[in-house]
Amino acid sequence: MWPFTSSKRDTSASTREDRSKCWEARDKYFACLDRVGVLKPGDEKKDGACASEDKAYEQNCAKSWIEYFNQRRVIADAQKDRLAQANTQAANSKR
């Protein structure tokens, strides 16, 4: 063992397996949101939809990851709309 190192493994850092479980749970939750037509995570709770997927998502992912993924979902949708609008404007300007 090297000096100044610990034999204990840092369990706070996620392993590859933990990350895979998180991503799988996120993908299932977001697929459910897509099926029920909800963009912003959390808005489906009013209807009681996606409860089991949401629970698995929250159990398998760190809170900071959940916040990041949820924000990215909303931002990505807004970017998609802006990109489509920009492409339409570019096509119209070529006429």
Secondary structure as GFF3:
##gff-version 3
##sequence-region A 1 95
A	DSSP	alpha_helix	16	36	.	.	.	ID=ss1
A	DSSP	three_ten_helix	43	46	.	.	.	ID=ss2
A	DSSP	alpha_helix	51	60	.	.	.	ID=ss3
A	DSSP	alpha_helix	63	93	.	.	.	ID=ss4
###
